[in-house]
Amino acid sequence: MQDNGDDDKVDQQMKIYVTKDEKLELVDMADTIGMSFSSFARAVLLDYEIEEQPVELHRIRHEINKIGVNINQLAKVANQEGKLPSMAELIEISDFLKEKAQEI
C-alpha cells in the first residue's frame, strides 16, 4: 500500500451500499488476507498493491515463534545446569518438529 505520509490521517468516512452477500464476501476477503476491512477497501478502491498474508500464515509464524521460544528456554536451562537433553529427548523433539512441519 502507498505511504500516506505523516500529515495524511485516515479520518474521513465514506459510505457505500452493498448487498448483504457482498458485504460478507468483502469482509471475508479482508479477513483472509489479514487486513482490516477499512484498509482492504482503500487498497482496492485506490488500486494499491495488496501484500497477501493469509491468516493461516500468521498462525504458522506464531507457532514457529513459540517453538523457538521453547528451544531458547531449554538451551538456557541446559547452559545454566550444564546438562544437555538425552538423545531420546532430542529425537522426540525432532520428531515433533517434523510432524508440525508436515502439517504446514
N, C-alpha and C positions, 0 to 999 in steps of 0.2 A: 504494500500500500504506500502511497505517496506520503511524504512528510508534510504535515500541516504547518510546521514552524511553531515557535513558542507563542506568537500573537494570535494564531488562529484556533480559538477554542471551539470545541464541538458543543455549541449551546443553543443552536437554532432547531426548533422542532418542525417537522413536516409531516403531513398526514396523507396516506394513500389508502385506497379502498381495494380490498381483495376479497375473494370468496373464502369461506371457512376452510375448504380444502387447500386453496392456495396458501393461506396463512400457515396451515400445518406443514405443508411441503417446504415453505421458505424457512420456517423456524427449524425444521428437521435438518435442512441443508446446512444452516449455520451451525447447529449443534454438532453435526457430523464432522465438520472441519475445525471444530473447537473455537468458533468465533461468536461474539455476541451478535444478536440479530442486527443491532444498530450498525456495528462495524461491517457486517456482511452486506447489509443493504447499501451502505455508502460505497463499498467496494464494487458492487455490481452496478449500481446506478452511474457511478463515475468511471466505470471501466478500468478500475485498478486491477493490477495482477494480484491474485489471491494465492498466498502460500498455503497449500492444503496440508493440514496436520490433523488427521483423523483422531478422534477421541481415543481410539484403541492405541494409537501411537503414544499418547500421553500416559496411558495406563502402563504400557510396556516400559517407558522411561522411568516411571515411578517405581515399578517393581525392580528394575535393574539397579536403581539408586539404593533401594532398600537392601538388596543383596550386597552391594558394595559397602554399605554402612556395616552390615553384619560381618563381612570379611575383615574390615578395619578393626572392629571390636575384638574379633578373635585374634588378630595379629597383635593388638595391643596387650591383651592378656598373656599371649604366648611370650611376648618380649619381656613383660614385667615378671612373669613367673619362671622364665627360662624353660618353658615346656612347649613342645610342639604337639599338634594333634597326631594321633596314631594313624597308621596307613589306612586302617579300616574307616576311620572318621573322614579322612581326606577323600577316599573313594566314594563314601556316602555323599559327601558334599558335591563332588564332581558329577556323580550320577544325577543328583537333584538339579544341578545347573543344566546338565544336558537335557533333562526332561523338560525343564522350563523353556529352554531354547527351542525344543521341538514344538512346543505349544505356540510359539511365535510364528 
